[in-house]
């Protein structure tokens, strides 16, 4: 299969973004540089992790309908490969953005008890363990699936199904590290029991949205013959369901803290409901719940390629806004949205597109060695 050439505009955007990224550190300062870097690390990592979760979930529940499109989330999951070095570089943000890693944290009434957990060495060790576990998951689930294209060995399905429950434990650990270390760790005085579930919902949604867009893109190139509206309907149904789930978790977290009205909890939302941040919060709720809910609420909408494409784009944009909303208030003041943020967006979005363009040429478009592929293609609602 010949690989289409990437648009020169994408390469130009990446190059221009790279210049802006370097200039951000020199001109805008290390705090703004690292806030942007951590934000995009979390975005790329959670999207890849969400896609890997989709592939593992198919094996866990022995789903047949999703076999014809499983190669798509497998390819998107390879975003974890560039995300790991991005994360290793992001460790440089610890002494700049993370209060718990600084020497004065030992004298803080709340942080002193978390000093060992929040320290740079232990933080780095947890991150490295998470990265190693992710590579194991990629090797077994994605590497094994690609190998099955040529071997046609049905034993892979047995291995993958046995591995899937263990991967769910791995996933829970890794998403917890992302949520509580990389995101919540920016404001370590604040704590939420369900914050990991909130990050999981966003990661799964972003993986689903990227999968839906990629399926529609390949369909437009006549590369997924046999994938029909029934398959799209299930993708749309998952998007609809987890849009509601994300909203439920986000609202439940807010409602419980609003009701308890404890100063160390409500300060998190007080910052995000003040000034211009209030409008960001309203936009986040609209993009992540209200608009996709009403667009996908009907049965026909869930299998309409045009509506599904629009909602998938919207969900990815909402995921970007969500991570921005979680991270950038630590810089204080009003929301920052200038040339540094545009430079990072050009660099990382362009890089993601180039990576996925290459990934979409890896292996067959469907897992042709999977013995359940025919059954998946014959799926009807």
C-alpha positions as CSV (number, residue, x, y, z in Angstrom):
1,X,0.0,0.0,0.0
2,X,1.5,3.3,-1.1
3,X,1.6,6.0,1.5
4,X,0.1,9.3,0.4
5,X,2.4,12.3,0.8
6,X,1.7,14.6,3.6
7,X,0.7,18.2,2.8
8,X,3.6,20.7,2.8
9,X,1.3,22.8,4.9
10,X,1.4,20.3,7.7
11,X,5.2,20.2,7.6
12,X,5.3,24.0,7.5
13,X,2.9,24.2,10.5
14,X,5.1,21.9,12.5
15,X,8.3,23.8,11.6
16,X,6.6,27.2,12.4
17,X,5.2,25.7,15.6
18,X,8.7,24.4,16.6
19,X,10.1,27.9,16.3
20,X,7.3,29.3,18.4
21,X,7.8,26.6,21.0
22,X,11.5,27.5,21.4
23,X,10.6,31.2,21.4
24,X,8.0,30.6,24.2
25,X,10.6,29.4,26.6
26,X,12.9,32.3,25.8
27,X,10.3,35.1,25.6
28,X,7.3,34.1,27.6
29,X,9.2,32.3,30.4
30,X,9.5,28.7,31.7
31,X,6.1,28.6,33.5
32,X,4.1,29.3,30.3
33,X,6.3,27.0,28.3
34,X,5.9,24.1,30.7
35,X,2.2,24.6,31.2
36,X,1.8,24.3,27.4
37,X,4.1,21.3,27.2
38,X,2.4,19.4,30.0
39,X,-1.0,20.2,28.5
40,X,-0.1,18.6,25.2
41,X,1.6,15.7,26.8
42,X,-1.6,14.9,28.7
43,X,-3.6,15.4,25.5
44,X,-1.5,13.1,23.3
45,X,-1.1,10.5,26.1
46,X,-4.7,10.3,27.0
47,X,-5.9,10.1,23.4
48,X,-3.5,7.2,22.7
49,X,-4.4,5.5,26.0
50,X,-8.1,5.9,25.3
51,X,-7.6,4.2,21.9
52,X,-5.7,1.3,23.5
53,X,-8.5,0.9,26.0
54,X,-10.9,0.5,23.1
55,X,-8.8,-2.3,21.5
56,X,-8.5,-4.0,24.9
57,X,-12.2,-3.7,25.6
58,X,-13.1,-5.6,22.4
59,X,-11.0,-8.5,23.6
60,X,-12.3,-8.3,27.1
61,X,-16.0,-8.6,26.2
62,X,-15.3,-10.7,23.1
63,X,-17.1,-8.2,20.9
64,X,-17.5,-9.2,17.3
65,X,-19.1,-6.1,15.7
66,X,-16.0,-4.0,16.3
67,X,-13.5,-6.4,14.8
68,X,-13.6,-4.8,11.3
69,X,-12.6,-1.4,12.8
70,X,-10.3,-2.6,15.6
71,X,-7.2,-1.8,13.5
72,X,-8.1,2.0,13.7
73,X,-7.9,2.4,17.5
74,X,-4.8,0.1,17.4
75,X,-3.1,2.6,15.1
76,X,-4.2,5.6,17.1
77,X,-2.9,3.9,20.2
78,X,0.6,4.1,18.7
79,X,0.5,7.8,19.7
80,X,1.7,6.5,23.0
81,X,5.1,6.0,21.4
82,X,5.9,9.7,20.8
83,X,3.9,10.6,24.0
84,X,6.5,8.8,26.1
85,X,9.5,10.9,25.2
86,X,7.2,14.0,25.4
87,X,6.4,12.9,28.9
88,X,10.1,12.3,29.8
89,X,10.8,15.9,28.7
90,X,7.8,17.1,30.7
91,X,9.5,15.8,33.9
92,X,11.5,19.1,33.6
93,X,8.3,20.9,34.6
94,X,8.2,19.4,38.0
95,X,10.3,22.0,39.9
96,X,8.6,24.8,37.9
97,X,4.9,24.0,38.1
98,X,4.4,21.4,40.8
99,X,4.4,22.9,44.3
100,X,4.8,19.5,46.0
101,X,8.3,19.0,44.5
102,X,9.7,22.2,45.9
103,X,11.8,22.3,49.2
104,X,9.3,24.7,50.9
105,X,6.6,22.0,50.5
106,X,8.1,20.3,53.6
107,X,6.9,23.2,55.7
108,X,3.4,23.4,54.2
109,X,0.7,22.1,56.6
110,X,-1.0,19.9,53.9
111,X,1.9,19.1,51.6
112,X,4.3,18.1,54.4
113,X,2.5,14.8,54.9
114,X,2.7,14.1,51.1
115,X,6.4,15.1,50.8
116,X,7.7,11.7,49.8
117,X,4.9,10.9,47.5
118,X,5.2,14.3,45.7
119,X,9.0,14.3,45.6
120,X,10.6,14.4,42.2
121,X,12.3,11.0,42.5
122,X,9.1,9.1,43.4
123,X,7.0,11.1,40.9
124,X,9.5,10.2,38.2
125,X,9.6,6.5,39.2
126,X,5.8,6.3,39.0
127,X,5.8,7.9,35.6
128,X,8.5,5.5,34.3
129,X,6.6,2.5,35.6
130,X,3.4,3.8,33.9
131,X,5.3,4.2,30.6
132,X,6.8,0.7,30.8
133,X,3.3,-0.8,31.5
134,X,1.9,1.1,28.5
135,X,4.6,-0.4,26.3
136,X,3.7,-3.9,27.4
137,X,0.1,-3.2,26.5
138,X,1.1,-1.9,23.1
139,X,3.3,-4.9,22.4
140,X,0.7,-7.5,23.3
141,X,-2.4,-5.9,21.9
142,X,-1.2,-3.9,18.9
143,X,2.0,-5.7,18.0
144,X,0.3,-9.1,18.3
145,X,-2.6,-7.9,16.2
146,X,-0.3,-6.7,13.4
147,X,1.6,-9.9,13.5
148,X,-1.6,-11.9,13.1
149,X,-2.1,-10.2,9.7
150,X,0.6,-12.5,8.3
151,X,0.6,-15.5,10.6
152,X,-3.3,-15.9,10.7
153,X,-2.7,-17.5,14.1
154,X,-6.0,-17.6,16.1
155,X,-4.0,-18.2,19.2
156,X,-3.5,-14.4,19.4
157,X,-7.2,-13.9,20.2
158,X,-6.9,-16.3,23.1
159,X,-3.7,-14.5,24.4
160,X,-5.3,-11.1,24.0
161,X,-8.5,-12.1,25.8
162,X,-6.5,-13.5,28.7
163,X,-4.3,-10.4,28.8
164,X,-7.3,-7.9,28.6
165,X,-8.3,-8.2,32.3
166,X,-4.7,-7.6,33.3
167,X,-4.5,-4.6,31.0
168,X,-7.6,-3.1,32.6
169,X,-5.7,-3.1,35.9
170,X,-2.7,-1.6,34.1
171,X,-5.0,1.0,32.5
172,X,-6.5,1.9,35.9
173,X,-3.0,2.4,37.4
174,X,-1.7,4.5,34.4
175,X,-4.8,6.7,34.2
176,X,-4.5,7.3,37.9
177,X,-0.9,8.4,37.5
178,X,-1.9,10.9,34.8
179,X,-4.9,12.2,36.7
180,X,-3.4,12.6,40.2
181,X,0.2,13.2,39.4
182,X,0.3,15.2,36.2
183,X,-3.0,17.1,36.5
184,X,-4.2,17.2,40.1
185,X,-0.5,17.4,41.2
186,X,-0.5,21.0,39.9
187,X,-2.8,21.9,42.8
188,X,-1.8,19.3,45.4
189,X,-3.8,21.0,48.2
190,X,-7.0,20.1,46.4
191,X,-8.3,16.5,46.1
192,X,-11.2,14.6,44.5
193,X,-11.9,10.9,44.9
194,X,-13.4,10.7,41.4
195,X,-10.9,12.8,39.5
196,X,-9.3,9.7,38.0
197,X,-12.7,8.7,36.6
198,X,-13.1,12.1,35.2
199,X,-9.8,11.9,33.3
200,X,-10.7,8.4,32.2
201,X,-14.0,9.6,30.7
202,X,-12.2,12.3,28.7
203,X,-9.5,9.9,27.5
204,X,-12.0,7.3,26.3
205,X,-14.1,10.0,24.6
206,X,-11.0,11.4,22.8
207,X,-10.0,7.9,21.7
208,X,-13.6,7.2,20.4
209,X,-13.7,10.6,18.6
210,X,-10.3,10.0,16.9
211,X,-11.5,6.4,16.0
212,X,-14.7,7.7,14.5
213,X,-12.9,10.4,12.4
214,X,-10.3,7.9,11.2
215,X,-13.0,5.3,10.2
216,X,-14.9,8.0,8.2
217,X,-11.7,9.2,6.6
218,X,-10.7,5.7,5.5
219,X,-14.3,5.0,4.3
220,X,-14.0,8.1,2.1
221,X,-10.9,6.5,0.5
222,X,-12.8,3.2,0.0
223,X,-10.4,1.4,2.3
224,X,-13.0,0.0,4.7
225,X,-15.4,-1.8,2.4
226,X,-17.9,-3.8,4.5
227,X,-18.1,-1.3,7.4
228,X,-21.7,-0.1,7.3
229,X,-24.0,2.2,9.1
230,X,-24.6,-0.4,11.8
231,X,-20.9,-0.2,12.8
232,X,-21.1,3.6,12.7
233,X,-24.2,3.5,14.9
234,X,-22.4,1.6,17.6
235,X,-19.5,4.2,17.5
236,X,-22.1,7.0,17.7
237,X,-23.8,5.2,20.5
238,X,-20.6,5.0,22.5
239,X,-19.9,8.7,21.8
240,X,-23.4,9.6,23.0
241,X,-23.2,7.4,26.1
242,X,-19.8,8.6,27.3
243,X,-20.7,12.2,26.6
244,X,-23.4,11.7,29.2
245,X,-21.0,9.8,31.5
246,X,-18.3,12.6,31.3
247,X,-21.0,15.2,32.2
248,X,-22.3,13.1,35.0
249,X,-18.9,12.7,36.6
250,X,-18.0,16.3,36.1
251,X,-21.3,17.6,37.6
252,X,-21.2,15.1,40.5
253,X,-17.7,16.2,41.4
254,X,-18.8,19.9,41.3
255,X,-22.1,19.3,43.1
256,X,-20.6,17.4,46.1
257,X,-18.0,20.1,46.6
258,X,-20.5,22.9,46.2
259,X,-22.8,21.3,48.7
260,X,-20.1,20.6,51.3
261,X,-18.7,24.1,50.8
262,X,-15.3,23.3,52.3
263,X,-12.7,26.1,51.6
264,X,-9.9,23.7,50.5
265,X,-12.3,22.1,47.9
266,X,-14.3,25.0,46.5
267,X,-11.3,27.1,45.8
268,X,-10.6,24.8,42.7
269,X,-13.9,25.8,41.2
270,X,-13.9,29.4,42.5
271,X,-10.9,30.1,40.3
272,X,-12.6,28.5,37.3
273,X,-15.8,30.3,37.7
274,X,-14.3,33.8,38.1
275,X,-13.7,36.4,35.4
276,X,-13.0,35.1,31.9
277,X,-12.6,31.6,33.2
278,X,-16.4,31.5,33.7
279,X,-16.9,31.7,29.9
280,X,-14.4,29.0,29.3
281,X,-16.3,26.8,31.8
282,X,-19.6,27.5,30.0
283,X,-18.0,26.8,26.6
284,X,-16.6,23.5,28.0
285,X,-20.1,22.4,29.2
286,X,-21.6,23.3,25.9
287,X,-19.0,21.6,23.7
288,X,-18.6,18.5,25.9
289,X,-22.2,17.8,26.7
290,X,-25.0,20.1,25.4
291,X,-24.2,20.2,21.7
292,X,-23.1,16.6,21.2
293,X,-26.0,15.3,23.3
294,X,-28.7,17.0,21.2
295,X,-26.9,16.3,17.9
296,X,-26.6,12.5,18.6
297,X,-29.8,12.0,20.6
298,X,-31.8,10.5,17.7
299,X,-31.1,7.0,16.3
300,X,-30.5,8.2,12.7
301,X,-27.9,10.8,13.9
302,X,-25.7,8.1,15.4
303,X,-25.1,6.5,12.0
304,X,-25.1,9.7,9.8
305,X,-21.4,10.2,8.7
306,X,-21.8,14.0,8.5
307,X,-23.2,14.4,12.0
308,X,-20.8,11.8,13.4
309,X,-17.8,13.7,11.8
310,X,-18.9,17.0,13.2
311,X,-19.5,15.6,16.7
312,X,-16.1,13.8,16.7
313,X,-14.3,17.0,15.7
314,X,-16.2,18.8,18.5
315,X,-15.3,16.2,21.1
316,X,-11.6,16.4,20.2
317,X,-11.8,20.2,20.5
318,X,-13.7,19.9,23.8
319,X,-11.0,17.5,25.1
320,X,-8.3,20.1,24.3
321,X,-10.4,22.8,26.1
322,X,-10.9,20.5,29.0
323,X,-7.2,19.9,29.6
324,X,-6.5,23.6,29.1
325,X,-9.2,24.3,31.7
326,X,-7.6,21.9,34.2
327,X,-4.0,23.1,33.8
328,X,-3.8,26.8,32.8
329,X,-5.5,28.4,35.9
330,X,-2.4,27.6,37.9
331,X,-0.7,30.4,36.0
332,X,-3.1,32.9,37.6
333,X,-5.1,35.7,36.2
334,X,-7.2,35.5,33.0
335,X,-6.9,32.7,30.4
336,X,-3.8,32.9,28.3
337,X,-4.4,32.4,24.6
338,X,-1.7,34.0,22.5
339,X,1.1,33.1,20.1
340,X,2.7,30.7,22.5
341,X,-0.4,28.6,22.7
342,X,-0.9,28.8,18.9
343,X,2.7,27.7,18.4
344,X,2.3,24.7,20.6
345,X,-1.0,23.8,18.8
346,X,0.7,24.0,15.4
347,X,3.6,21.9,16.5
348,X,1.6,19.2,18.3
349,X,-1.5,19.0,16.1
350,X,0.7,18.9,13.0
351,X,2.9,16.2,14.6
352,X,-0.1,14.2,15.5
353,X,-1.5,14.4,12.0
354,X,1.9,13.3,10.5
355,X,2.2,10.4,12.9
356,X,-1.4,9.2,12.3
357,X,-1.0,9.5,8.5
358,X,2.0,7.2,8.7
359,X,0.2,4.9,11.3
360,X,-2.8,4.5,9.0
361,X,-0.5,2.6,6.6
362,X,0.8,0.1,9.1
363,X,-0.6,-3.4,8.5
364,X,-3.9,-4.0,6.8
365,X,-6.9,-1.7,7.3
366,X,-8.8,-4.6,9.0
367,X,-7.3,-7.4,11.1
368,X,-7.5,-9.9,8.3
369,X,-6.0,-12.6,10.4
370,X,-8.7,-12.5,13.0
371,X,-11.0,-15.5,12.7
372,X,-14.0,-13.3,13.8
373,X,-13.6,-10.7,11.0
374,X,-16.3,-12.3,8.8
375,X,-18.7,-12.4,11.7
376,X,-17.9,-8.7,12.4
377,X,-18.5,-7.7,8.8
378,X,-21.9,-9.6,8.8
379,X,-23.0,-7.6,12.0
380,X,-26.5,-6.2,11.8
381,X,-28.5,-4.3,14.4
